[in-house]
Amino acid sequence: MLTNKTPWIILLLLWMIGSTWWHVCIIKQLCGNVTQPVIAPTDISFDSTSAGVGGYSIVDGDLFRLDLPGNFSFARSGANANMNTLGGSLETMLAYLKANPGRRLEIVGYYSSAEANTTPFPNLGLARAEGIRQYLVQQGIPTASLTTKGIEKDLSFRIDQGDSLYGGIDFSFSGAEPVMSTDTATAPAVSKLTEPTTEKALAEAEKFSSVFKPIDLYFPLAQTNYIQTGETVKFFEEAARYLSAHKDKKLVLTGHTDSSGPDAVNMQLSRDRANDVKNKLRKTDIEASQIDVRAKGETEPKADNSTISGRKANRRVTVVVE
């Protein structure tokens, strides 16, 4: 009887050994003699919700700033970044680099001496940086514009998130700075915002007086819902009443962007922002046929794009009844 069961017992033991090896060596990457190639993700989707406490900012002096609610994350001893935990998109950084080919970006990857390096690279930090570099190249950033470096650091791992590293990547810009336009003859009059501000503060500064006077809508980072205030509520309530009685009139939604990125990208982005607002108005009493969407891209700034606060003020949707 035992002889008949022996092959099944052996198969069961082999399956258990193989499963244990796969979990420890491949999933957890804790076997020092297993070499794993660094694979850059080719199809990454980004969550629109915050990844939790502690955001991350990518900054190039006063030239560019991207604030993200989350951060990169890596499995302990892992080289591949989980970019969903960023809580937002790197699209604006990609557009900035493409629009300014003279800028150079160094990607710094961190690693801990307590981690096992199972990659072909000299250290795990360099492997992590190389994975991000491969992703950026796939998105159209020239290889010559990117360098990588690995640095050993005392890192903290989040047990509550599967013993993972939250962070692990930094960026440093260098090279030729973008040439700012000096043609002021045809440039619209703009204000220069030097004091730090937030999208919420900009939204709260908007005041309603008439549906025929434009009011600007602002958006939290990486979100499509505009920041609603008491003034915007008044505007849309009054606009709904007026448009209901005047079917020949329209609510005009005009999208705007800052000057970061190519003109064509900004024009489409401004149209998308205006369409986002239109979609949110479906639940109101304003008929879709009475909503006109327009896009201005970066052509009509309300503030100087040379400051971070000015660029925030320019990322808006202007609404008015015409």
C-alpha positions as CSV (number, residue, x, y, z in Angstrom):
1,M,0.0,0.0,0.0
2,L,2.8,2.4,1.0
3,T,4.6,1.6,-2.3
4,N,1.6,2.7,-4.3
5,K,1.6,6.1,-2.5
6,T,5.3,6.7,-2.7
7,P,5.3,8.6,-6.1
8,W,2.6,10.9,-4.8
9,I,4.4,11.6,-1.6
10,I,7.6,12.4,-3.6
11,L,5.6,14.7,-5.9
12,L,4.0,16.5,-3.0
13,L,7.5,17.1,-1.3
14,L,8.9,18.4,-4.6
15,W,5.9,20.8,-5.0
16,M,6.4,22.1,-1.5
17,I,10.1,22.6,-2.0
18,G,9.6,24.3,-5.3
19,S,6.8,26.6,-3.9
20,T,9.1,27.6,-1.0
21,W,12.0,28.4,-3.3
22,W,9.8,30.5,-5.6
23,H,8.4,32.5,-2.7
24,V,11.8,33.1,-1.0
25,C,14.1,33.5,-4.0
26,I,11.9,34.9,-6.7
27,I,9.1,36.8,-4.9
28,K,11.0,38.0,-1.9
29,Q,14.4,38.0,-3.8
30,L,16.3,36.8,-0.7
31,C,18.5,34.2,-2.4
32,G,21.9,35.6,-3.1
33,N,22.7,33.2,-6.0
34,V,19.7,34.1,-8.1
35,T,20.3,36.7,-10.8
36,Q,17.3,38.8,-11.8
37,P,17.4,41.3,-14.7
38,V,16.0,44.8,-14.1
39,I,12.8,45.1,-16.1
40,A,11.4,48.5,-16.7
41,P,7.6,48.6,-16.7
42,T,6.2,49.1,-20.2
43,D,2.5,49.8,-19.3
44,I,2.1,51.7,-16.0
45,S,-1.2,53.0,-14.8
46,F,-1.2,55.7,-12.1
47,D,-3.7,55.8,-9.2
48,S,-5.4,59.2,-8.8
49,T,-5.7,58.8,-5.0
50,S,-3.1,59.6,-2.4
51,A,-0.7,56.9,-1.5
52,G,-0.7,57.9,2.1
53,V,1.2,60.2,4.5
54,G,4.4,61.9,3.1
55,G,4.4,63.2,-0.4
56,Y,7.3,63.6,-2.8
57,S,8.4,66.6,-4.9
58,I,10.6,66.7,-8.0
59,V,12.1,70.2,-8.3
60,D,14.4,71.9,-10.7
61,G,15.0,75.2,-8.9
62,D,12.4,77.8,-9.9
63,L,12.1,76.3,-13.4
64,F,10.0,73.2,-12.6
65,R,8.2,71.6,-9.7
66,L,6.0,68.4,-9.5
67,D,4.4,67.7,-6.2
68,L,3.2,64.1,-5.8
69,P,1.0,62.9,-2.9
70,G,2.9,59.5,-2.7
71,N,6.3,58.2,-3.5
72,F,8.1,55.3,-5.3
73,S,8.2,52.0,-3.4
74,F,10.3,48.9,-3.7
75,A,10.1,45.4,-2.2
76,R,13.0,44.7,0.2
77,S,15.9,43.6,-1.9
78,G,13.8,44.4,-5.0
79,A,14.9,46.5,-8.0
80,N,11.6,47.1,-9.7
81,A,9.7,50.3,-8.7
82,N,6.1,50.2,-7.8
83,M,5.0,53.5,-9.4
84,N,1.3,53.2,-8.6
85,T,2.2,54.4,-5.1
86,L,3.2,57.8,-6.5
87,G,-0.5,58.8,-6.4
88,G,0.0,60.8,-9.6
89,S,1.6,61.0,-13.0
90,L,5.1,61.9,-14.2
91,E,3.7,63.4,-17.4
92,T,4.6,67.0,-16.5
93,M,8.2,66.0,-15.8
94,L,8.4,64.1,-19.1
95,A,6.9,67.1,-21.0
96,Y,9.4,69.4,-19.2
97,L,12.4,67.3,-20.2
98,K,11.2,67.0,-23.8
99,A,10.7,70.7,-24.1
100,N,14.1,71.5,-22.6
101,P,16.6,69.0,-24.2
102,G,19.5,70.9,-22.7
103,R,18.6,69.8,-19.2
104,R,20.3,66.7,-17.7
105,L,18.6,64.5,-15.2
106,E,20.6,62.3,-12.7
107,I,18.6,59.5,-11.1
108,V,19.8,58.5,-7.7
109,G,18.9,55.1,-6.3
110,Y,19.3,54.2,-2.6
111,Y,19.9,50.9,-1.0
112,S,20.6,49.4,2.4
113,S,23.5,47.2,3.4
114,A,20.8,44.9,5.0
115,E,19.4,44.1,1.5
116,A,20.5,41.4,-0.9
117,N,21.6,42.5,-4.3
118,T,20.5,39.8,-6.8
119,T,20.8,42.0,-9.9
120,P,23.7,42.2,-12.5
121,F,24.5,45.8,-11.2
122,P,27.2,46.6,-8.7
123,N,24.6,47.6,-6.1
124,L,20.9,47.6,-5.6
125,G,20.6,51.4,-5.6
126,L,22.1,51.6,-9.2
127,A,19.7,48.8,-10.3
128,R,16.8,50.8,-9.0
129,A,17.9,54.0,-10.7
130,E,18.5,52.1,-14.0
131,G,14.9,50.7,-13.9
132,I,13.6,54.3,-13.7
133,R,16.0,55.4,-16.5
134,Q,14.7,52.6,-18.7
135,Y,11.1,53.7,-18.1
136,L,12.0,57.4,-19.0
137,V,13.7,56.3,-22.2
138,Q,10.6,54.3,-23.1
139,Q,8.6,57.5,-22.7
140,G,10.8,59.4,-25.2
141,I,13.5,60.9,-23.1
142,P,16.9,60.8,-24.8
143,T,19.4,58.4,-23.2
144,A,22.1,61.0,-23.3
145,S,20.0,63.3,-21.0
146,L,20.0,60.7,-18.2
147,T,22.6,59.4,-15.8
148,T,22.3,57.1,-12.8
149,K,24.0,56.6,-9.5
150,G,23.6,54.2,-6.5
151,I,24.1,55.4,-2.9
152,E,24.1,53.3,0.3
153,K,21.8,54.8,2.9
154,D,20.2,53.9,6.2
155,L,16.7,53.1,5.0
156,S,13.5,52.3,6.8
157,F,11.2,49.6,5.6
158,R,7.4,49.6,6.1
159,I,6.3,46.4,7.8
160,D,2.6,47.5,7.4
161,Q,3.2,47.6,3.6
162,G,4.7,44.2,3.1
163,D,8.2,45.0,4.4
164,S,8.7,47.5,1.5
165,L,10.9,50.5,1.0
166,Y,8.9,53.8,0.6
167,G,11.0,56.2,-1.5
168,G,14.4,55.0,-2.7
169,I,14.7,57.4,-5.7
170,D,15.8,61.0,-6.0
171,F,16.3,63.3,-9.0
172,S,18.9,66.0,-9.7
173,F,18.8,68.4,-12.6
174,S,21.7,70.1,-14.4
175,G,22.8,71.4,-17.8
176,A,21.7,74.4,-19.9
177,E,18.8,76.3,-18.4
178,P,15.7,77.0,-20.5
179,V,15.8,80.4,-22.3
180,M,12.9,82.5,-21.0
181,S,11.1,84.7,-23.6
182,T,12.1,88.4,-23.5
183,D,9.4,89.5,-25.9
184,T,7.2,91.6,-23.7
185,A,5.6,93.7,-26.5
186,T,2.9,91.2,-27.3
187,A,2.8,89.4,-23.9
188,P,-0.3,89.9,-21.8
189,A,-0.1,91.7,-18.5
190,V,0.5,89.2,-15.8
191,S,1.2,89.4,-12.0
192,K,4.3,88.0,-10.4
193,L,3.5,85.7,-7.5
194,T,6.6,85.4,-5.3
195,E,5.0,84.2,-2.1
196,P,4.3,80.5,-1.8
197,T,0.7,79.6,-2.4
198,T,-1.5,76.5,-2.8
199,E,-4.3,75.7,-5.3
200,K,-6.8,75.8,-2.4
201,A,-5.7,79.4,-1.5
202,L,-6.0,80.4,-5.1
203,A,-9.5,79.0,-5.3
204,E,-10.6,80.7,-2.1
205,A,-9.3,84.0,-3.4
206,E,-11.8,83.9,-6.3
207,K,-14.9,86.0,-5.6
208,F,-18.3,85.9,-7.3
209,S,-20.0,89.1,-8.4
210,S,-21.8,88.2,-11.7
211,V,-22.1,85.3,-14.0
212,F,-20.8,87.7,-16.7
213,K,-17.5,88.2,-14.8
214,P,-15.1,85.3,-15.2
215,I,-14.2,83.2,-12.2
216,D,-11.3,80.7,-12.1
217,L,-11.5,77.1,-11.0
218,Y,-8.5,75.3,-9.5
219,F,-7.7,71.6,-9.0
220,P,-5.9,69.7,-6.3
221,L,-2.7,67.9,-7.5
222,A,-3.4,64.8,-9.6
223,Q,-7.2,65.2,-9.3
224,T,-9.9,66.1,-11.9
225,N,-12.4,67.6,-9.4
226,Y,-12.1,71.3,-9.1
227,I,-11.9,72.9,-5.6
228,Q,-15.4,73.9,-4.7
229,T,-15.9,77.0,-2.6
230,G,-18.9,79.1,-1.5
231,E,-18.2,81.5,-4.3
232,T,-18.2,78.8,-7.0
233,V,-21.4,77.4,-5.7
234,K,-23.0,80.9,-6.0
235,F,-21.7,81.2,-9.5
236,F,-23.1,77.9,-10.8
237,E,-26.5,78.3,-9.0
238,E,-26.9,81.8,-10.6
239,A,-25.6,80.5,-14.0
240,A,-28.1,77.7,-14.0
241,R,-31.0,80.0,-13.3
242,Y,-29.9,82.5,-16.0
243,L,-29.3,79.9,-18.6
244,S,-32.6,78.2,-18.0
245,A,-34.3,81.4,-18.9
246,H,-32.0,82.3,-21.7
247,K,-31.6,79.3,-24.0
248,D,-29.5,81.4,-26.5
249,K,-26.8,82.0,-24.0
250,K,-23.9,79.6,-23.1
251,L,-21.6,78.8,-20.2
252,V,-18.0,79.0,-21.5
253,L,-15.3,76.9,-19.9
254,T,-11.8,77.8,-21.0
255,G,-8.9,75.6,-20.0
256,H,-5.4,77.1,-19.3
257,T,-2.0,75.6,-18.4
258,D,1.4,76.9,-17.3
259,S,4.3,77.2,-19.8
260,S,6.0,73.9,-18.9
261,G,6.0,71.4,-21.7
262,P,5.4,71.6,-25.5
263,D,2.7,73.9,-26.9
264,A,0.6,71.0,-28.4
265,V,0.6,69.0,-25.2
266,N,-0.5,72.1,-23.2
267,M,-3.2,72.9,-25.6
268,Q,-4.7,69.3,-25.2
269,L,-4.2,69.4,-21.5
270,S,-6.1,72.7,-21.2
271,R,-9.0,71.2,-23.3
272,D,-9.0,68.1,-21.0
273,R,-9.3,70.3,-17.9
274,A,-12.3,72.2,-19.3
275,N,-13.9,68.9,-20.4
276,D,-13.4,67.6,-16.8
277,V,-15.5,70.5,-15.5
278,K,-18.1,70.0,-18.2
279,N,-18.5,66.3,-17.1
280,K,-18.9,67.4,-13.5
281,L,-21.8,69.7,-14.5
282,R,-23.9,66.9,-15.9
283,K,-25.7,66.6,-12.5
284,T,-26.7,70.3,-12.5
285,D,-29.6,72.0,-14.2
286,I,-27.3,73.4,-17.0
287,E,-27.9,71.7,-20.3
288,A,-24.9,70.2,-22.1
289,S,-25.9,72.1,-25.3
290,Q,-25.4,75.3,-23.4
291,I,-21.8,74.5,-22.3
292,D,-19.0,75.6,-24.6
293,V,-15.5,74.2,-24.1
294,R,-12.5,76.1,-25.2
295,A,-8.7,75.6,-24.9
296,K,-6.0,78.2,-24.6
297,G,-3.0,76.2,-23.5
298,E,-0.3,78.5,-22.2
299,T,-1.2,81.4,-24.4
300,E,-3.1,83.4,-21.7
301,P,-1.3,83.3,-18.4
302,K,-2.7,85.3,-15.5
303,A,0.6,85.1,-13.6
304,D,4.3,85.0,-14.3
305,N,5.4,81.5,-15.2
306,S,8.9,82.1,-13.8
307,T,7.7,81.3,-10.3
308,I,6.2,78.1,-8.9
309,S,3.2,80.0,-7.5
310,G,2.7,81.7,-10.8
311,R,2.6,78.4,-12.6
312,K,0.0,77.1,-10.1
313,A,-2.2,80.2,-10.8
314,N,-2.0,79.5,-14.5
315,R,-3.3,75.9,-14.2
316,R,-7.0,76.7,-14.2
317,V,-10.3,76.7,-15.9
318,T,-12.1,80.0,-16.4
319,V,-15.9,80.0,-16.4
320,V,-18.2,82.8,-17.6
321,V,-21.6,83.2,-19.2
322,E,-21.7,84.7,-22.7
